[in-house]
Amino acid sequence: MDMIFFDNIDKLGRIVLTTVMVYVLIVLVTKVSGKRSTSQLNNFDWVVTVMIGSLGASTILLKDIPFIEGIASILVLYLLQFLVTKYASISPQFSSFILSEPRIVFYQGQFLPDAMRAERLTRQEIECAMRSEGVNSFNDIEAIVFESDAKLTIIPKPTSTDDVSDTQNVEEAVSQTIAPLM
């Protein structure tokens, strides 16, 4: 019962010092690794971020994990993340293997139940994305895409005020953004 609030000053000092060092390391490495490590995360990035957080916490709290070993594991994860994302950026096959593909879940006024079921999406989640984008009517939407980073992208229907003048050009404008997903 004595250790609920305080164990000993040495342990507290080690935790405080290790916390500062792990924090500085993660901030520096995140800054060096670029925007990718703090941007919209896809599933792969999210898993690596959680692993880095877990390794940081273990290094801080567990006295049988020396600082150097904890930092080495964090640096190796950052390095692996860099190598995997670098290779994914030059290899479409590897990229499609490691990342999930975007999927159309609503198209031309129709929910696509098979796609929604496969992505485990509900109508309420799609409607929430519409409200977030200020869209009030299904009639204003050409498509809704469930992206690789788990965001829902609303693609509005082209209007006559857009840079397209006839029906054929309207169809081409839509197909340029949606066709690769069909």
N, C-alpha and C positions, 0 to 999 in steps of 0.2 A: 504494500500500500504506500510505502515511502516514495516510490519512483513515479508516481502519477504526475507530479509537477516538476520534479527535478531529480536527476540522478547524481551527477557530479560535475564540477567546473571543467575538468579536462575534456570530458565528453562533449559538453556544450561548446567549449572553445574549438574543438576539432570540427564540429558540425558547422559552426559559424564560418570558420576559415575555409573549409571545403566548399561551402555554399557560395562564398564570394568567388573562389577560384573557378568552380564549375560554371557559375553565371558568366563570368568574364570570358571564359573559353567559348561557351555556346554563343554568346553575343558576337564575339570576334569571328568565329567560324561561320556563323550565319551571315554576317556582313560580307565576308570573303566569298562565300558560296553563291551569293547573288539573290536576285528576286525570287527565283524558283522556290527557295526554302521557306518563303513567307507569303507566297501568292496563294491564289485559289488552289487548294490541294486536290489532286485526284486520289483514288484509293491507295495507290502505291506510295505517294508522298505522305499521305496521312499515316500509314503504318510505320514508315521510317520515323516520322516526327514523334509518334507515340513511343517507339523504341528508344529514341534519343532521350525523351523525357524520363522514361523508366530507368535508363542507365545513369542519367544525371542524379535522379533521386537515390538510386542504390549507392552510387559513389558518395553522396552526401551523408546518408544515414547509416550505412553498414560499415562498421569499423574494420571488418575483415576484407574489405575491398580497398586496396591502396589507391590513392589519388591517381597515380600514373596508369594503373591498369584500367580504371574507370575512364580516364581521358583517352587512353588508347582505343578503347572500344567505341567511344563516341566519335573519335576521328576516323576510325575505320568505317563506321556507318555513313558519315558524311562523304568519305571517299567513294564508297560503293554507290551511294545515291548519285554522286556526280558522274561516275562511270556509266551507270545504267541509263541515266537521263541523256547523257552525251550520245551513247550508242543508239538510244531510241530516237534521237533527233536526226540521225543519219540513216537509220534502217527502218523503213516502213513496216516490214514484217515483224521485227522485234517490238516496235512500238505498238502494233496491233495485238501482239501477244501479251505485253505487259500492261497495257491500258485497256479499259473497256471502251467499246465503240459508242458514239452517240446514237440515240434511237428516237425516232419520231413516235410520240405518244398521242398526238392529236393532229388531224390533217383535214383541211377543208370542211370544217364543221362537224367532224366525227371523232369521237374518242376511239382509240385503237386498243380494245380490251386485251388482246393477246400481248401487245407490247407493254401495256400497263402492268399486266400480270407478271410478265417476265422481269420487269424492273421493280416489281412490288410497289407500285405507285397507286395512289387513290385519286379519285376525281377531286376530292377536297384539296389535296396537295397541288394539283394542277390549277385549280381555281385560286388558291392562295398565291401562286406565282403570277397569275393574271392580275389579281388585285395589287400585288407588289409593283407591277409594271404600269398600273393605272389603266388597265384594259377592262372595259365594262361589258363587252359583248363577244360571244364566240364568233359572231359574224365579222368581227374586225381582224380575226386571226387566220392566217394561212396555215401555220403549223406551230406545234410546240415540241421542242426537242429536249430530251433528257440527255444532258451532256456528260462527258467523261468525268468531270469534276462534281457530278451529282447536282448541278444547277439545272433549272428548267429555263430554256431560252424561248421567248415568245417571238415568233416571226410574223409581223403584221402583213395583212393583205396589201399589195401595192394599190395605190390610189391613182386616180386620174391626174393628180397634181404632181406625181412623181415624174422622173425623167423618161417615162415611157409613153408612147403616143398611141399605139394600137394594141389590139388583143395579143398578137403574136409576141410583141416585145414584153408584155406583161407576163406571159407564160415563161419566156426565157429568163426574165428577172427572178421569178420565183424558182425556176428549176436550177439556177446557178447556186442558190443557197441550200436547196433541199435535195436536189437530185443525187448528190453523193451519198445521201443517207438512205435512199430508197433501194 
